[in-house]
Amino acid sequence: MIQVVPQQRIFLALQPVDFRRGIDGLCGICREVLCRDPFSGYLFLFTNRRRTGLKILAYDGGGFWLCYRRLSEGRLTWWPKGESESHERYLATFELQALLMNMDPSRWKHRNFKEVLQA
């Protein structure tokens, strides 16, 4: 099981990837595009071109986890745009929670998590 703690390093790949890629292909993107070690224990998030799903790649010391979330309707409401030289964006754990619920993490910057869910 993947455990996400507040100290967890989470990296979001800004450019979409081909979702036919599996663990090895996404590890290659981590190494070549993001310049990160896929064995680091960090979480790596990817989306497809249409933004209809998320893939999370994680290494837990014993093997890789590849989690796939496909939205049943619509597209992801939030995904940052690629900046000129950066291929990734760091996410906080509360931003990951928002993204997994297809919400905009930027709304959560100065609010309590429970308040946002009740609104």
JOZI-V162384 format. One line per field, one symbol per residue. ss: DSSP state (2 for helix, 1 for strand, 0 for the rest). phi: phi as a letter, one per 40 degrees, with the letter a starting at -180 (. if undefined). psi: psi as a letter, one per 30 degrees, with the letter a starting at -180 (. if undefined). A space follows every 10 residues. Layout:
ss = ???
phi = ???
psi = ???
//
This chain:
ss = 0000000001 1110000000 0022222222 2200000222 0011111000 0011111110 0001111111 0000000000 0000000111 1022222222 0000222200 002222220
phi = .cbbbdcccb bbccccbccc cbdccccccd ccccfbcccc gccbbbbccc fbabbbbabb gbicbbbbbb ccagbccaac cccdbcbaac bcccccdccc cfbcccccdb bcdcccccc
psi = kkkjlffkkk kkkeklljgf kaeeeeeeee eeefhljfgf flkkklllef hglkkkkkkg fflkkjkkjk kfkalkfkkl lklefkglkk klefeeeeef ghljfffgeg lkeeeeef.
//
